[in-house]
Amino acid sequence: MCEFPEHVIPQLNPIQAKQHLASGAVLLDVRTPEERNAGFVPGSTFIPLHELEARHGELDFATEIIVICRAGGRSQAAAEFLGDRGATTANLAGGMHAWVDAGEIIDSTSGAPGVVI
């Protein structure tokens, strides 16, 4: 018998993610603090993946949550974790690399141009 995941997580490209964000979704960044400081999507929420289990109650599960990391692996795990707890989630496929490659803006905490590390 084949087993399928309980929740199939939609994979969004940056254009689709921006459309969802414009409709009220939130963008959750699950990278490390060092990665976040170097470059982040303006307006995104930050909860490092290693803190998500303890802090997921800070998120509004009534709102779609699009999860982002550097390349898409950690965000997929986070989206599955949140989906298993009742959130509507999506993964930003390709992560920050895809976001930047699509020409989208990122900021840094230092005020310098944002970079993906």
C-alpha positions as CSV (number, residue, x, y, z in Angstrom):
1,M,0.0,0.0,0.0
2,C,1.3,3.5,-0.9
3,E,1.5,6.1,1.8
4,F,0.9,9.7,1.1
5,P,1.7,12.7,3.4
6,E,-1.2,13.8,5.5
7,H,-0.9,17.3,4.0
8,V,0.4,18.0,0.6
9,I,2.3,21.3,0.8
10,P,1.8,23.7,-2.2
11,Q,5.1,24.7,-3.7
12,L,5.0,28.4,-4.7
13,N,7.4,30.4,-6.9
14,P,8.2,34.0,-6.0
15,I,5.5,35.4,-8.3
16,Q,2.8,33.1,-6.8
17,A,4.1,33.9,-3.3
18,K,3.8,37.6,-3.8
19,Q,0.2,37.1,-5.0
20,H,-0.6,35.1,-1.9
21,L,1.1,37.8,0.3
22,A,-0.9,40.5,-1.4
23,S,-4.1,38.5,-0.5
24,G,-3.1,38.5,3.2
25,A,-0.8,35.5,3.7
26,V,2.2,35.9,5.9
27,L,5.8,35.0,5.1
28,L,7.6,33.0,7.8
29,D,11.4,33.0,7.6
30,V,12.8,29.9,9.4
31,R,16.6,30.5,8.8
32,T,19.2,31.1,11.4
33,P,19.7,34.5,12.9
34,E,22.9,35.0,11.0
35,E,21.2,34.2,7.7
36,R,18.3,36.5,8.6
37,N,20.6,39.4,9.5
38,A,22.5,39.2,6.2
39,G,19.3,39.4,4.1
40,F,15.6,39.0,4.6
41,V,12.3,39.8,2.8
42,P,10.9,43.0,4.2
43,G,7.8,42.4,6.3
44,S,8.5,38.7,6.9
45,T,8.0,37.1,10.3
46,F,11.1,35.4,11.8
47,I,11.1,32.2,13.9
48,P,14.2,30.1,13.4
49,L,13.4,26.4,12.6
50,H,14.9,25.2,15.8
51,E,12.5,27.4,17.8
52,L,9.4,26.7,15.8
53,E,8.1,23.8,18.0
54,A,8.2,26.1,21.1
55,R,7.0,29.3,19.3
56,H,4.4,28.1,16.7
57,G,1.7,29.5,19.0
58,E,2.8,33.0,18.0
59,L,1.5,32.4,14.5
60,D,-2.1,33.1,13.4
61,F,-3.3,29.8,12.0
62,A,-6.4,31.6,10.5
63,T,-4.0,33.2,8.0
64,E,-2.1,31.3,5.2
65,I,1.6,30.9,6.2
66,I,4.2,30.8,3.4
67,V,7.5,29.5,4.7
68,I,10.9,30.5,3.4
69,C,14.5,29.4,4.1
70,R,17.7,29.7,2.0
71,A,16.8,27.0,-0.6
72,G,13.5,25.3,0.4
73,G,14.4,22.3,2.5
74,R,14.0,23.7,6.0
75,S,10.9,25.7,4.9
76,Q,9.3,22.5,3.6
77,A,9.9,20.8,7.0
78,A,8.4,23.8,8.8
79,A,5.4,24.0,6.4
80,E,4.7,20.3,7.1
81,F,5.1,20.8,10.9
82,L,2.6,23.7,10.8
83,G,0.3,21.9,8.5
84,D,0.1,18.9,10.8
85,R,-1.0,21.3,13.5
86,G,-3.9,22.8,11.4
87,A,-2.2,25.7,9.6
88,T,-2.7,26.4,5.9
89,T,0.8,26.5,4.6
90,A,2.9,26.7,1.5
91,N,6.6,26.4,0.8
92,L,8.4,29.1,-1.2
93,A,10.2,26.7,-3.6
94,G,13.9,27.6,-4.0
95,G,13.7,29.9,-0.9
96,M,15.7,33.1,-0.7
97,H,17.8,32.1,-3.7
98,A,14.6,32.0,-5.9
99,W,13.3,35.2,-4.4
100,V,16.5,37.1,-5.3
101,D,16.8,35.4,-8.7
102,A,13.3,36.7,-9.4
103,G,14.6,40.2,-8.8
104,E,12.8,40.7,-5.5
105,I,14.2,43.0,-2.8
106,I,15.8,41.9,0.4
107,D,17.0,44.0,3.3
108,S,19.7,43.4,5.9
109,T,19.8,44.4,9.6
110,S,23.0,46.4,9.1
111,G,21.5,48.7,6.5
112,A,23.9,47.3,3.8
113,P,22.3,45.6,0.7
114,G,20.9,42.3,1.7
115,V,22.6,39.1,0.7
116,V,21.7,35.4,0.9
117,I,24.2,33.3,2.9
